Structure formats: C-alpha cells, structure tokens
Amino acid sequence: MTQDEIIEMARQTGFVEKDAMFRSVYLANIKDLEAFAKLVAEREREACAAICDELHEARVGKDNYFAFAANAIRELRAKK
C-alpha cells in the first residue's frame, strides 16, 4: 500500500487534515480509527487473496489449494 492510498483511506473514514507548521496533521476520533483499521484489514485480505489467485493460475491443472485459500480469505471478509 502506498502512502497516497493510506492517506486516501484515512480521508474516506473521517480523518480531518489540518495544517500544522507547514506539515499535514490528521485528526480522528476512535470511531474514525476503527473504520480506518477495518478498511486497512479489508484491503490487506484482498491483497492476500489476489496473491493466492495468482499462485493458483500458475498451478492450473495441478491442485486447487491456492484457490481454496483465496476463497476462504474472501469468506472472512463476507462474514464481517
């Protein structure tokens, strides 16, 4: 995840950007922090599932362990 992506997720979840002595400072309450943590976790799970998808594609015809793992990771997201 890039710094720009992290900043964008912070803004999406309610962080407020303030200028403090020519530097950006982000203010958030506990609800904003919880939403941010949830969004980061979702992105990380999807990144892991995507890696499993790539590994599965590389092993087509051999086994489906990586496809099973990708599906299991995505099911975790659906349950939350």
DRENLUM-302471 format. One record per atom (N, C-alpha, C): residue number from 1; residue in three letters; atom name; x, z, y. Coordinates in nm, 3 decimals. Layout:
! residues N
seq->NUM, type->ALA, atom->CA, xx->X, zz->Z, yy->Y $
...
! end
This chain:
! residues 80
seq->1, type->MET, atom->N, xx->0.084, zz->0.000, yy->-0.116 $
seq->1, type->MET, atom->CA, xx->0.000, zz->0.000, yy->0.000 $
seq->1, type->MET, atom->C, xx->0.089, zz->0.000, yy->0.124 $
seq->2, type->THR, atom->N, xx->0.054, zz->-0.084, yy->0.217 $
seq->2, type->THR, atom->CA, xx->0.135, zz->-0.092, yy->0.339 $
seq->2, type->THR, atom->C, xx->0.087, zz->0.013, yy->0.442 $
seq->3, type->GLN, atom->N, xx->0.171, zz->0.036, yy->0.541 $
seq->3, type->GLN, atom->CA, xx->0.135, zz->0.129, yy->0.647 $
seq->3, type->GLN, atom->C, xx->0.009, zz->0.082, yy->0.720 $
seq->4, type->ASP, atom->N, xx->-0.003, zz->-0.047, yy->0.742 $
seq->4, type->ASP, atom->CA, xx->-0.122, zz->-0.101, yy->0.809 $
seq->4, type->ASP, atom->C, xx->-0.248, zz->-0.077, yy->0.727 $
seq->5, type->GLU, atom->N, xx->-0.238, zz->-0.093, yy->0.595 $
seq->5, type->GLU, atom->CA, xx->-0.353, zz->-0.066, yy->0.508 $
seq->5, type->GLU, atom->C, xx->-0.393, zz->0.081, yy->0.513 $
seq->6, type->ILE, atom->N, xx->-0.295, zz->0.168, yy->0.514 $
seq->6, type->ILE, atom->CA, xx->-0.323, zz->0.312, yy->0.520 $
seq->6, type->ILE, atom->C, xx->-0.390, zz->0.348, yy->0.652 $
seq->7, type->ILE, atom->N, xx->-0.340, zz->0.293, yy->0.761 $
seq->7, type->ILE, atom->CA, xx->-0.399, zz->0.319, yy->0.893 $
seq->7, type->ILE, atom->C, xx->-0.542, zz->0.266, yy->0.897 $
seq->8, type->GLU, atom->N, xx->-0.564, zz->0.149, yy->0.842 $
seq->8, type->GLU, atom->CA, xx->-0.699, zz->0.092, yy->0.840 $
seq->8, type->GLU, atom->C, xx->-0.795, zz->0.180, yy->0.758 $
seq->9, type->MET, atom->N, xx->-0.749, zz->0.230, yy->0.644 $
seq->9, type->MET, atom->CA, xx->-0.833, zz->0.320, yy->0.564 $
seq->9, type->MET, atom->C, xx->-0.862, zz->0.448, yy->0.641 $
seq->10, type->ALA, atom->N, xx->-0.764, zz->0.499, yy->0.714 $
seq->10, type->ALA, atom->CA, xx->-0.786, zz->0.619, yy->0.795 $
seq->10, type->ALA, atom->C, xx->-0.893, zz->0.594, yy->0.900 $
seq->11, type->ARG, atom->N, xx->-0.886, zz->0.482, yy->0.965 $
seq->11, type->ARG, atom->CA, xx->-0.987, zz->0.448, yy->1.065 $
seq->11, type->ARG, atom->C, xx->-1.125, zz->0.433, yy->1.001 $
seq->12, type->GLN, atom->N, xx->-1.131, zz->0.368, yy->0.885 $
seq->12, type->GLN, atom->CA, xx->-1.258, zz->0.349, yy->0.816 $
seq->12, type->GLN, atom->C, xx->-1.325, zz->0.481, yy->0.780 $
seq->13, type->THR, atom->N, xx->-1.245, zz->0.582, yy->0.755 $
seq->13, type->THR, atom->CA, xx->-1.301, zz->0.709, yy->0.710 $
seq->13, type->THR, atom->C, xx->-1.320, zz->0.810, yy->0.822 $
seq->14, type->GLY, atom->N, xx->-1.299, zz->0.769, yy->0.946 $
seq->14, type->GLY, atom->CA, xx->-1.333, zz->0.855, yy->1.057 $
seq->14, type->GLY, atom->C, xx->-1.218, zz->0.914, yy->1.136 $
seq->15, type->PHE, atom->N, xx->-1.096, zz->0.885, yy->1.098 $
seq->15, type->PHE, atom->CA, xx->-0.982, zz->0.935, yy->1.176 $
seq->15, type->PHE, atom->C, xx->-0.989, zz->0.873, yy->1.316 $
seq->16, type->VAL, atom->N, xx->-0.954, zz->0.951, yy->1.416 $
seq->16, type->VAL, atom->CA, xx->-0.956, zz->0.905, yy->1.554 $
seq->16, type->VAL, atom->C, xx->-0.812, zz->0.896, yy->1.602 $
seq->17, type->GLU, atom->N, xx->-0.778, zz->0.780, yy->1.658 $
seq->17, type->GLU, atom->CA, xx->-0.641, zz->0.760, yy->1.708 $
seq->17, type->GLU, atom->C, xx->-0.632, zz->0.807, yy->1.852 $
seq->18, type->LYS, atom->N, xx->-0.532, zz->0.887, yy->1.880 $
seq->18, type->LYS, atom->CA, xx->-0.506, zz->0.936, yy->2.015 $
seq->18, type->LYS, atom->C, xx->-0.361, zz->0.903, yy->2.050 $
seq->19, type->ASP, atom->N, xx->-0.338, zz->0.884, yy->2.178 $
seq->19, type->ASP, atom->CA, xx->-0.202, zz->0.858, yy->2.225 $
seq->19, type->ASP, atom->C, xx->-0.140, zz->0.991, yy->2.267 $
seq->20, type->ALA, atom->N, xx->-0.027, zz->1.024, yy->2.209 $
seq->20, type->ALA, atom->CA, xx->0.042, zz->1.148, yy->2.242 $
seq->20, type->ALA, atom->C, xx->0.187, zz->1.116, yy->2.275 $
seq->21, type->MET, atom->N, xx->0.214, zz->1.112, yy->2.404 $
seq->21, type->MET, atom->CA, xx->0.351, zz->1.085, yy->2.450 $
seq->21, type->MET, atom->C, xx->0.405, zz->0.954, yy->2.393 $
seq->22, type->PHE, atom->N, xx->0.324, zz->0.848, yy->2.403 $
seq->22, type->PHE, atom->CA, xx->0.362, zz->0.713, yy->2.360 $
seq->22, type->PHE, atom->C, xx->0.370, zz->0.697, yy->2.209 $
seq->23, type->ARG, atom->N, xx->0.307, zz->0.790, yy->2.135 $
seq->23, type->ARG, atom->CA, xx->0.301, zz->0.779, yy->1.989 $
seq->23, type->ARG, atom->C, xx->0.157, zz->0.800, yy->1.947 $
seq->24, type->SER, atom->N, xx->0.116, zz->0.731, yy->1.844 $
seq->24, type->SER, atom->CA, xx->-0.020, zz->0.748, yy->1.793 $
seq->24, type->SER, atom->C, xx->-0.028, zz->0.872, yy->1.707 $
seq->25, type->VAL, atom->N, xx->-0.134, zz->0.948, yy->1.731 $
seq->25, type->VAL, atom->CA, xx->-0.164, zz->1.066, yy->1.650 $
seq->25, type->VAL, atom->C, xx->-0.307, zz->1.047, yy->1.600 $
seq->26, type->TYR, atom->N, xx->-0.331, zz->1.078, yy->1.475 $
seq->26, type->TYR, atom->CA, xx->-0.464, zz->1.061, yy->1.418 $
seq->26, type->TYR, atom->C, xx->-0.526, zz->1.198, yy->1.395 $
seq->27, type->LEU, atom->N, xx->-0.648, zz->1.214, yy->1.444 $
seq->27, type->LEU, atom->CA, xx->-0.721, zz->1.339, yy->1.429 $
seq->27, type->LEU, atom->C, xx->-0.832, zz->1.320, yy->1.327 $
seq->28, type->ALA, atom->N, xx->-0.851, zz->1.421, yy->1.243 $
seq->28, type->ALA, atom->CA, xx->-0.954, zz->1.413, yy->1.140 $
seq->28, type->ALA, atom->C, xx->-1.003, zz->1.552, yy->1.106 $
seq->29, type->ASN, atom->N, xx->-1.126, zz->1.560, yy->1.059 $
seq->29, type->ASN, atom->CA, xx->-1.177, zz->1.686, yy->1.008 $
seq->29, type->ASN, atom->C, xx->-1.171, zz->1.683, yy->0.855 $
seq->30, type->ILE, atom->N, xx->-1.212, zz->1.789, yy->0.791 $
seq->30, type->ILE, atom->CA, xx->-1.200, zz->1.797, yy->0.645 $
seq->30, type->ILE, atom->C, xx->-1.284, zz->1.689, yy->0.576 $
seq->31, type->LYS, atom->N, xx->-1.400, zz->1.658, yy->0.632 $
seq->31, type->LYS, atom->CA, xx->-1.485, zz->1.553, yy->0.574 $
seq->31, type->LYS, atom->C, xx->-1.414, zz->1.417, yy->0.579 $
seq->32, type->ASP, atom->N, xx->-1.347, zz->1.389, yy->0.691 $
seq->32, type->ASP, atom->CA, xx->-1.270, zz->1.265, yy->0.705 $
seq->32, type->ASP, atom->C, xx->-1.156, zz->1.261, yy->0.603 $
seq->33, type->LEU, atom->N, xx->-1.088, zz->1.374, yy->0.587 $
seq->33, type->LEU, atom->CA, xx->-0.977, zz->1.381, yy->0.490 $
seq->33, type->LEU, atom->C, xx->-1.025, zz->1.359, yy->0.348 $
seq->34, type->GLU, atom->N, xx->-1.138, zz->1.417, yy->0.313 $
seq->34, type->GLU, atom->CA, xx->-1.194, zz->1.398, yy->0.179 $
seq->34, type->GLU, atom->C, xx->-1.231, zz->1.252, yy->0.156 $
seq->35, type->ALA, atom->N, xx->-1.293, zz->1.190, yy->0.256 $
seq->35, type->ALA, atom->CA, xx->-1.329, zz->1.048, yy->0.244 $
seq->35, type->ALA, atom->C, xx->-1.205, zz->0.961, yy->0.231 $
seq->36, type->PHE, atom->N, xx->-1.102, zz->0.995, yy->0.308 $
seq->36, type->PHE, atom->CA, xx->-0.976, zz->0.920, yy->0.302 $
seq->36, type->PHE, atom->C, xx->-0.913, zz->0.933, yy->0.164 $
seq->37, type->ALA, atom->N, xx->-0.908, zz->1.054, yy->0.111 $
seq->37, type->ALA, atom->CA, xx->-0.849, zz->1.076, yy->-0.022 $
seq->37, type->ALA, atom->C, xx->-0.926, zz->0.999, yy->-0.128 $
seq->38, type->LYS, atom->N, xx->-1.056, zz->0.995, yy->-0.117 $
seq->38, type->LYS, atom->CA, xx->-1.139, zz->0.921, yy->-0.213 $
seq->38, type->LYS, atom->C, xx->-1.110, zz->0.770, yy->-0.204 $
seq->39, type->LEU, atom->N, xx->-1.098, zz->0.719, yy->-0.083 $
seq->39, type->LEU, atom->CA, xx->-1.070, zz->0.577, yy->-0.064 $
seq->39, type->LEU, atom->C, xx->-0.932, zz->0.541, yy->-0.119 $
seq->40, type->VAL, atom->N, xx->-0.833, zz->0.624, yy->-0.093 $
seq->40, type->VAL, atom->CA, xx->-0.698, zz->0.600, yy->-0.145 $
seq->40, type->VAL, atom->C, xx->-0.700, zz->0.601, yy->-0.297 $
seq->41, type->ALA, atom->N, xx->-0.768, zz->0.698, yy->-0.357 $
seq->41, type->ALA, atom->CA, xx->-0.776, zz->0.706, yy->-0.503 $
seq->41, type->ALA, atom->C, xx->-0.842, zz->0.582, yy->-0.561 $
seq->42, type->GLU, atom->N, xx->-0.948, zz->0.534, yy->-0.497 $
seq->42, type->GLU, atom->CA, xx->-1.015, zz->0.412, yy->-0.544 $
seq->42, type->GLU, atom->C, xx->-0.921, zz->0.293, yy->-0.540 $
seq->43, type->ARG, atom->N, xx->-0.847, zz->0.279, yy->-0.431 $
seq->43, type->ARG, atom->CA, xx->-0.753, zz->0.168, yy->-0.418 $
seq->43, type->ARG, atom->C, xx->-0.643, zz->0.176, yy->-0.524 $
seq->44, type->GLU, atom->N, xx->-0.593, zz->0.298, yy->-0.547 $
seq->44, type->GLU, atom->CA, xx->-0.488, zz->0.317, yy->-0.647 $
seq->44, type->GLU, atom->C, xx->-0.539, zz->0.286, yy->-0.788 $
seq->45, type->ARG, atom->N, xx->-0.660, zz->0.330, yy->-0.819 $
seq->45, type->ARG, atom->CA, xx->-0.717, zz->0.300, yy->-0.951 $
seq->45, type->ARG, atom->C, xx->-0.732, zz->0.149, yy->-0.969 $
seq->46, type->GLU, atom->N, xx->-0.780, zz->0.081, yy->-0.866 $
seq->46, type->GLU, atom->CA, xx->-0.796, zz->-0.064, yy->-0.877 $
seq->46, type->GLU, atom->C, xx->-0.662, zz->-0.133, yy->-0.893 $
seq->47, type->ALA, atom->N, xx->-0.559, zz->-0.083, yy->-0.824 $
seq->47, type->ALA, atom->CA, xx->-0.425, zz->-0.141, yy->-0.839 $
seq->47, type->ALA, atom->C, xx->-0.375, zz->-0.124, yy->-0.983 $
seq->48, type->CYS, atom->N, xx->-0.400, zz->-0.008, yy->-1.041 $
seq->48, type->CYS, atom->CA, xx->-0.360, zz->0.017, yy->-1.180 $
seq->48, type->CYS, atom->C, xx->-0.437, zz->-0.076, yy->-1.275 $
seq->49, type->ALA, atom->N, xx->-0.567, zz->-0.089, yy->-1.251 $
seq->49, type->ALA, atom->CA, xx->-0.648, zz->-0.177, yy->-1.335 $
seq->49, type->ALA, atom->C, xx->-0.601, zz->-0.322, yy->-1.323 $
seq->50, type->ALA, atom->N, xx->-0.563, zz->-0.364, yy->-1.203 $
seq->50, type->ALA, atom->CA, xx->-0.514, zz->-0.501, yy->-1.184 $
seq->50, type->ALA, atom->C, xx->-0.384, zz->-0.525, yy->-1.261 $
seq->51, type->ILE, atom->N, xx->-0.297, zz->-0.425, yy->-1.264 $
seq->51, type->ILE, atom->CA, xx->-0.173, zz->-0.437, yy->-1.342 $
seq->51, type->ILE, atom->C, xx->-0.207, zz->-0.453, yy->-1.489 $
seq->52, type->CYS, atom->N, xx->-0.302, zz->-0.375, yy->-1.537 $
seq->52, type->CYS, atom->CA, xx->-0.344, zz->-0.387, yy->-1.678 $
seq->52, type->CYS, atom->C, xx->-0.401, zz->-0.525, yy->-1.705 $
seq->53, type->ASP, atom->N, xx->-0.478, zz->-0.579, yy->-1.610 $
seq->53, type->ASP, atom->CA, xx->-0.532, zz->-0.715, yy->-1.626 $
seq->53, type->ASP, atom->C, xx->-0.419, zz->-0.817, yy->-1.640 $
seq->54, type->GLU, atom->N, xx->-0.316, zz->-0.804, yy->-1.557 $
seq->54, type->GLU, atom->CA, xx->-0.202, zz->-0.896, yy->-1.564 $
seq->54, type->GLU, atom->C, xx->-0.130, zz->-0.884, yy->-1.698 $
seq->55, type->LEU, atom->N, xx->-0.111, zz->-0.762, yy->-1.744 $
seq->55, type->LEU, atom->CA, xx->-0.045, zz->-0.741, yy->-1.873 $
seq->55, type->LEU, atom->C, xx->-0.130, zz->-0.798, yy->-1.987 $
seq->56, type->HIS, atom->N, xx->-0.260, zz->-0.784, yy->-1.975 $
seq->56, type->HIS, atom->CA, xx->-0.350, zz->-0.840, yy->-2.077 $
seq->56, type->HIS, atom->C, xx->-0.337, zz->-0.993, yy->-2.081 $
seq->57, type->GLU, atom->N, xx->-0.337, zz->-1.055, yy->-1.964 $
seq->57, type->GLU, atom->CA, xx->-0.325, zz->-1.201, yy->-1.957 $
seq->57, type->GLU, atom->C, xx->-0.195, zz->-1.249, yy->-2.021 $
seq->58, type->ALA, atom->N, xx->-0.090, zz->-1.171, yy->-2.006 $
seq->58, type->ALA, atom->CA, xx->0.040, zz->-1.209, yy->-2.064 $
seq->58, type->ALA, atom->C, xx->0.040, zz->-1.197, yy->-2.216 $
seq->59, type->ARG, atom->N, xx->-0.055, zz->-1.122, yy->-2.272 $
seq->59, type->ARG, atom->CA, xx->-0.057, zz->-1.098, yy->-2.416 $
seq->59, type->ARG, atom->C, xx->-0.181, zz->-1.156, yy->-2.483 $
seq->60, type->VAL, atom->N, xx->-0.242, zz->-1.255, yy->-2.423 $
seq->60, type->VAL, atom->CA, xx->-0.364, zz->-1.315, yy->-2.479 $
seq->60, type->VAL, atom->C, xx->-0.339, zz->-1.356, yy->-2.624 $
seq->61, type->GLY, atom->N, xx->-0.430, zz->-1.319, yy->-2.709 $
seq->61, type->GLY, atom->CA, xx->-0.420, zz->-1.353, yy->-2.850 $
seq->61, type->GLY, atom->C, xx->-0.344, zz->-1.252, yy->-2.932 $
seq->62, type->LYS, atom->N, xx->-0.284, zz->-1.153, yy->-2.870 $
seq->62, type->LYS, atom->CA, xx->-0.204, zz->-1.055, yy->-2.944 $
seq->62, type->LYS, atom->C, xx->-0.279, zz->-0.924, yy->-2.962 $
seq->63, type->ASP, atom->N, xx->-0.333, zz->-0.870, yy->-2.855 $
seq->63, type->ASP, atom->CA, xx->-0.409, zz->-0.746, yy->-2.864 $
seq->63, type->ASP, atom->C, xx->-0.491, zz->-0.732, yy->-2.735 $
seq->64, type->ASN, atom->N, xx->-0.577, zz->-0.633, yy->-2.731 $
seq->64, type->ASN, atom->CA, xx->-0.658, zz->-0.615, yy->-2.610 $
seq->64, type->ASN, atom->C, xx->-0.641, zz->-0.475, yy->-2.550 $
seq->65, type->TYR, atom->N, xx->-0.529, zz->-0.410, yy->-2.579 $
seq->65, type->TYR, atom->CA, xx->-0.507, zz->-0.274, yy->-2.530 $
seq->65, type->TYR, atom->C, xx->-0.512, zz->-0.266, yy->-2.377 $
seq->66, type->PHE, atom->N, xx->-0.452, zz->-0.364, yy->-2.311 $
seq->66, type->PHE, atom->CA, xx->-0.447, zz->-0.359, yy->-2.165 $
seq->66, type->PHE, atom->C, xx->-0.585, zz->-0.388, yy->-2.104 $
seq->67, type->ALA, atom->N, xx->-0.663, zz->-0.475, yy->-2.167 $
seq->67, type->ALA, atom->CA, xx->-0.799, zz->-0.499, yy->-2.120 $
seq->67, type->ALA, atom->C, xx->-0.883, zz->-0.372, yy->-2.135 $
seq->68, type->PHE, atom->N, xx->-0.865, zz->-0.304, yy->-2.247 $
seq->68, type->PHE, atom->CA, xx->-0.936, zz->-0.179, yy->-2.270 $
seq->68, type->PHE, atom->C, xx->-0.897, zz->-0.076, yy->-2.163 $
seq->69, type->ALA, atom->N, xx->-0.769, zz->-0.067, yy->-2.131 $
seq->69, type->ALA, atom->CA, xx->-0.722, zz->0.027, yy->-2.029 $
seq->69, type->ALA, atom->C, xx->-0.780, zz->-0.008, yy->-1.892 $
seq->70, type->ALA, atom->N, xx->-0.781, zz->-0.136, yy->-1.856 $
seq->70, type->ALA, atom->CA, xx->-0.836, zz->-0.178, yy->-1.727 $
seq->70, type->ALA, atom->C, xx->-0.984, zz->-0.142, yy->-1.717 $
seq->71, type->ASN, atom->N, xx->-1.057, zz->-0.167, yy->-1.824 $
seq->71, type->ASN, atom->CA, xx->-1.200, zz->-0.133, yy->-1.824 $
seq->71, type->ASN, atom->C, xx->-1.221, zz->0.017, yy->-1.814 $
seq->72, type->ALA, atom->N, xx->-1.139, zz->0.095, yy->-1.883 $
seq->72, type->ALA, atom->CA, xx->-1.151, zz->0.241, yy->-1.878 $
seq->72, type->ALA, atom->C, xx->-1.123, zz->0.293, yy->-1.737 $
seq->73, type->ILE, atom->N, xx->-1.023, zz->0.237, yy->-1.671 $
seq->73, type->ILE, atom->CA, xx->-0.991, zz->0.277, yy->-1.534 $
seq->73, type->ILE, atom->C, xx->-1.108, zz->0.245, yy->-1.442 $
seq->74, type->ARG, atom->N, xx->-1.166, zz->0.129, yy->-1.456 $
seq->74, type->ARG, atom->CA, xx->-1.279, zz->0.089, yy->-1.370 $
seq->74, type->ARG, atom->C, xx->-1.403, zz->0.173, yy->-1.400 $
seq->75, type->GLU, atom->N, xx->-1.421, zz->0.214, yy->-1.522 $
seq->75, type->GLU, atom->CA, xx->-1.535, zz->0.302, yy->-1.556 $
seq->75, type->GLU, atom->C, xx->-1.520, zz->0.437, yy->-1.487 $
seq->76, type->LEU, atom->N, xx->-1.399, zz->0.486, yy->-1.473 $
seq->76, type->LEU, atom->CA, xx->-1.377, zz->0.611, yy->-1.400 $
seq->76, type->LEU, atom->C, xx->-1.429, zz->0.599, yy->-1.259 $
seq->77, type->ARG, atom->N, xx->-1.404, zz->0.486, yy->-1.196 $
seq->77, type->ARG, atom->CA, xx->-1.450, zz->0.463, yy->-1.058 $
seq->77, type->ARG, atom->C, xx->-1.602, zz->0.462, yy->-1.053 $
seq->78, type->ALA, atom->N, xx->-1.664, zz->0.400, yy->-1.151 $
seq->78, type->ALA, atom->CA, xx->-1.809, zz->0.388, yy->-1.152 $
seq->78, type->ALA, atom->C, xx->-1.877, zz->0.524, yy->-1.168 $
seq->79, type->LYS, atom->N, xx->-1.812, zz->0.618, yy->-1.236 $
seq->79, type->LYS, atom->CA, xx->-1.871, zz->0.749, yy->-1.260 $
seq->79, type->LYS, atom->C, xx->-1.862, zz->0.840, yy->-1.139 $
seq->80, type->LYS, atom->N, xx->-1.779, zz->0.808, yy->-1.043 $
seq->80, type->LYS, atom->CA, xx->-1.759, zz->0.899, yy->-0.928 $
seq->80, type->LYS, atom->C, xx->-1.853, zz->0.871, yy->-0.818 $
! end
